[in-house]
Amino acid sequence: MSAALAGVTALVLAAPPPAAAAPRSGAGTVPPFATTATRQQASPTPPPPRLPRDFRGKGKWIVRDLDIEVPFTWEGRDGDSQMTAGGPQYPIWFTNLIYHDTLYTLTYKWPGLTEHPCSRIPGFSLEALNQGFENARFVGPETLRRTPQRRVNHWRVGVVLPQLPPGNHPRLPLALGDIYVDERDPGTFWQVLQFGVQNLYDPELDEWLVMDTFEHRPGTVTLPRRCEPPR
């Protein structure tokens, strides 16, 4: 599965162009389009992220090591949700959906990709995604230094295999993610970093989504014709 919603679920998962950004200093570093500053935590641990049933937002999908930045939309309606990055005129173009309790991933364009199947994983719902978020680890309150600045709570989710007790054991970080939600509303998502094998198409395995808007009103969710309808 590639990027976006497929990546986030695997964890349970006005910006300048990357070309003008500071040199890359390693996967998982803070991006130049949204630097963060940790603020002192003044209250108990807040509630974890929770994707709402109805929402719509616009932003950017950024793959730093490929110097790619494309438009991005994320919309939800009655528990279904859809992410779309890029389009036919951009170097990357994909869509990922939770649709009728089924997870879909369809990548139309990606550098070096020649096959474009629509993957389908039944038995996955919004409720399952939010249950995964309940196990997220609270990093702390931060401020995203953009225009406008946004005060957020930073959470980390991940899957590490094999699951072994503390000690000197070989471990593989299968999928990791940093999620930044509004400090007053854990259902308002402003930024997500995904890192791990769920980003298999990217050489450095890390991709960002950055939201410019996020509204709590129904969006539009459409299953692509290439994808088999839920059974």
Backbone torsions as a table, in degrees:
resi	resn	phi	psi	omega
1	MET	NA	145.7	-177.2
2	SER	-113.0	131.8	161.3
3	ALA	53.6	-178.9	168.1
4	ALA	43.5	-133.8	-172.2
5	LEU	-58.7	-38.2	177.7
6	ALA	-59.4	-35.9	178.1
7	GLY	-70.6	-45.0	-179.7
8	VAL	-61.3	-44.2	-178.3
9	THR	-68.8	-27.0	176.4
10	ALA	-66.3	-17.7	177.7
11	LEU	-80.4	-15.0	177.5
12	VAL	-101.5	NA	NA
13	LEU	NA	NA	NA
14	ALA	NA	89.6	-169.3
15	ALA	-93.3	135.1	174.5
16	PRO	-71.7	153.4	179.5
17	PRO	-60.6	147.2	179.0
18	PRO	-56.7	-29.9	-178.4
19	ALA	-62.4	-25.4	-179.5
20	ALA	-94.2	4.7	-174.8
21	ALA	-85.0	170.5	175.6
22	ALA	-64.8	156.4	-179.3
23	PRO	-57.2	146.9	-180.0
24	ARG	-65.6	134.1	-178.2
25	SER	-118.0	16.1	176.0
26	GLY	124.8	150.3	-179.4
27	ALA	-62.6	141.0	177.1
28	GLY	89.3	-1.2	177.8
29	THR	-75.4	161.8	-179.7
30	VAL	-68.8	131.9	-175.7
31	PRO	-77.2	153.4	-178.7
32	PRO	-69.5	-21.5	-177.6
33	PHE	-82.3	-6.0	-177.4
34	ALA	-158.6	61.6	-179.3
35	THR	-63.7	151.8	-176.1
36	THR	-123.7	153.2	175.0
37	ALA	-133.8	122.9	-178.2
38	THR	-69.1	135.5	176.3
39	ARG	-107.6	152.6	179.3
40	GLN	-64.6	130.5	179.9
41	GLN	-75.2	123.8	-175.2
42	ALA	-112.3	6.2	-176.9
43	SER	-146.9	167.6	176.9
44	PRO	-61.4	170.3	-179.5
45	THR	-55.8	126.3	-179.2
46	PRO	-75.8	169.4	176.6
47	PRO	-65.1	148.8	-176.5
48	PRO	-73.3	169.6	176.9
49	PRO	-57.1	147.7	178.2
50	ARG	-151.5	111.0	-178.8
51	LEU	-70.3	127.7	-177.9
52	PRO	-75.6	168.1	178.9
53	ARG	-74.7	-32.6	-177.0
54	ASP	-129.7	125.8	179.0
55	PHE	-168.8	167.8	172.1
56	ARG	-156.7	140.7	-178.9
57	GLY	-156.6	159.2	178.6
58	LYS	-130.7	151.3	178.1
59	GLY	-173.9	-138.7	-175.8
60	LYS	-136.8	145.4	169.8
61	TRP	-108.6	126.8	-171.1
62	ILE	-127.4	126.6	173.9
63	VAL	-117.0	97.8	-167.8
64	ARG	-65.1	-43.4	-174.6
65	ASP	-69.6	-19.6	175.6
66	LEU	-97.7	1.2	-176.7
67	ASP	53.5	44.5	-178.8
68	ILE	-116.9	131.2	174.1
69	GLU	-139.3	121.1	-175.7
70	VAL	-132.1	159.9	175.8
71	PRO	-62.6	152.4	-174.8
72	PHE	-143.9	136.6	173.8
73	THR	-127.0	149.3	178.1
74	TRP	-140.5	119.7	-174.1
75	GLU	-137.4	149.2	177.8
76	GLY	-137.0	145.1	178.5
77	ARG	-147.8	117.6	175.8
78	ASP	53.4	39.8	176.3
79	GLY	93.7	-20.7	171.8
80	ASP	-82.3	156.5	178.0
81	SER	-151.0	156.6	-176.5
82	GLN	-147.2	134.0	170.8
83	MET	-110.8	138.4	175.4
84	THR	-137.3	125.9	178.4
85	ALA	-118.4	135.4	176.7
86	GLY	71.6	-150.0	-177.5
87	GLY	173.8	-178.0	-175.6
88	PRO	-60.8	-23.5	-179.0
89	GLN	-92.0	3.0	-177.1
90	TYR	-112.5	161.5	-178.0
91	PRO	-68.8	-23.2	173.6
92	ILE	-128.2	152.0	-179.6
93	TRP	-159.4	116.6	176.6
94	PHE	-148.9	162.6	173.1
95	THR	-139.2	143.5	177.3
96	ASN	-133.9	139.5	-174.3
97	LEU	-137.0	148.4	154.6
98	ILE	-104.5	113.2	-172.8
99	TYR	-134.9	114.3	179.6
100	HIS	52.0	51.0	177.3
101	ASP	61.7	32.1	176.9
102	THR	-136.0	138.8	178.6
103	LEU	-97.2	126.7	179.7
104	TYR	-120.5	144.4	172.6
105	THR	-137.2	124.8	178.5
106	LEU	-135.5	115.9	178.4
107	THR	-105.6	110.2	179.8
108	TYR	-77.9	-40.2	-176.7
109	LYS	-142.2	136.9	171.6
110	TRP	-162.0	138.9	-179.8
111	PRO	-53.3	126.7	176.8
112	GLY	82.4	0.3	-178.0
113	LEU	-95.2	130.2	-179.5
114	THR	-113.7	-18.4	178.7
115	GLU	-109.5	141.3	-173.3
116	HIS	-135.3	58.7	178.9
117	PRO	-77.4	158.9	172.5
118	CYS	-98.0	109.4	179.7
119	SER	-80.0	147.0	-174.9
120	ARG	-138.8	123.1	179.0
121	ILE	-124.4	104.6	-179.2
122	PRO	-73.1	163.4	174.6
123	GLY	81.0	22.4	178.2
124	PHE	-122.3	131.2	-174.2
125	SER	-132.9	172.5	174.0
126	LEU	-59.2	-38.8	179.4
127	GLU	-62.5	-39.2	178.4
128	ALA	-65.1	-40.2	178.5
129	LEU	-61.9	-47.5	-178.6
130	ASN	-67.7	-30.8	174.0
131	GLN	-63.8	-37.1	176.1
132	GLY	-64.7	-38.7	178.8
133	PHE	-64.8	-25.5	-179.7
134	GLU	-63.3	-20.7	178.3
135	ASN	-93.3	6.6	-179.9
136	ALA	-65.6	152.7	179.2
137	ARG	-102.0	130.3	-178.1
138	PHE	-78.1	120.2	178.6
139	VAL	-85.5	-44.6	179.1
140	GLY	151.0	170.4	175.6
141	PRO	-77.7	141.0	-179.3
142	GLU	-142.4	170.7	174.7
143	THR	-121.8	121.8	175.1
144	LEU	-82.0	116.2	-174.4
145	ARG	-86.3	77.2	176.1
146	ARG	-126.1	-169.5	175.8
147	THR	-117.8	108.2	-1.9
148	PRO	-80.1	161.6	173.7
149	GLN	-67.2	146.9	-178.5
150	ARG	-128.3	131.0	176.1
151	ARG	-89.4	122.5	-171.3
152	VAL	-132.6	165.1	167.0
153	ASN	-107.7	130.3	-174.6
154	HIS	-99.4	124.9	-179.8
155	TRP	-123.3	153.4	177.4
156	ARG	-127.8	131.5	175.5
157	VAL	-123.6	155.6	-178.2
158	GLY	-171.9	161.5	174.9
159	VAL	-127.5	119.3	178.7
160	VAL	-119.1	129.3	-179.9
161	LEU	-124.0	144.6	-9.1
162	PRO	-75.2	161.5	178.6
163	GLN	-84.8	105.3	-175.9
164	LEU	-126.9	160.8	179.9
165	PRO	-69.8	168.0	178.0
166	PRO	-55.7	146.6	-179.5
167	GLY	140.2	-173.7	-176.4
168	ASN	-86.4	83.0	179.9
169	HIS	-125.9	141.3	173.3
170	PRO	-63.5	132.6	-179.2
171	ARG	-137.3	147.5	177.8
172	LEU	-118.6	117.9	175.9
173	PRO	-75.3	88.3	-174.3
174	LEU	-62.1	-44.8	-177.5
175	ALA	-155.0	130.7	178.8
176	LEU	-132.1	150.7	178.9
177	GLY	-151.6	142.0	172.5
178	ASP	-112.0	123.5	-174.4
179	ILE	-118.4	130.3	-178.8
180	TYR	-117.2	112.1	-179.7
181	VAL	-115.5	156.3	-179.9
182	ASP	-55.8	136.7	-175.4
183	GLU	-64.9	-23.2	-179.6
184	ARG	-97.1	-10.9	-176.0
185	ASP	-149.0	103.6	-179.2
186	PRO	-69.1	-3.7	175.6
187	GLY	-96.8	9.2	175.5
188	THR	-112.8	109.8	-174.8
189	PHE	-96.2	125.9	179.7
190	TRP	-108.2	-23.8	-175.8
191	GLN	-163.7	143.6	177.0
192	VAL	-142.1	131.1	168.4
193	LEU	-106.9	130.8	174.4
194	GLN	-115.7	135.4	179.4
195	PHE	-143.6	127.4	178.0
196	GLY	144.2	-171.6	-173.7
197	VAL	-70.0	-12.9	175.3
198	GLN	-67.7	-14.8	175.1
199	ASN	-102.9	44.6	-169.4
200	LEU	-60.6	-29.3	-177.8
201	TYR	-71.6	-20.6	-178.0
202	ASP	-92.3	130.5	-177.9
203	PRO	-56.6	-34.7	-178.5
204	GLU	-96.9	0.4	173.2
205	LEU	64.8	19.8	178.8
206	ASP	-133.9	139.3	-178.5
207	GLU	-143.9	149.9	-178.0
208	TRP	-117.4	144.4	161.6
209	LEU	-120.3	135.3	-178.1
210	VAL	-130.2	120.6	-177.4
211	MET	-93.1	134.1	171.8
212	ASP	-92.1	-31.9	177.5
213	THR	-135.3	151.8	174.8
214	PHE	-154.4	109.4	-175.8
215	GLU	-115.6	145.2	179.9
216	HIS	-95.7	68.2	172.6
217	ARG	-145.1	152.9	-171.3
218	PRO	-57.6	138.5	175.0
219	GLY	-103.2	-159.3	-179.2
220	THR	-119.9	129.8	179.0
221	VAL	-126.7	122.2	-175.3
222	THR	-131.7	122.3	177.0
223	LEU	-75.3	124.3	179.2
224	PRO	-60.2	151.7	-179.6
225	ARG	-62.4	-28.9	-178.8
226	ARG	-69.7	-17.1	-173.4
227	CYS	-94.7	137.7	179.8
228	GLU	-72.5	130.5	-179.9
229	PRO	-60.8	153.8	177.7
230	PRO	-59.1	146.9	179.6
231	ARG	-92.7	NA	NA
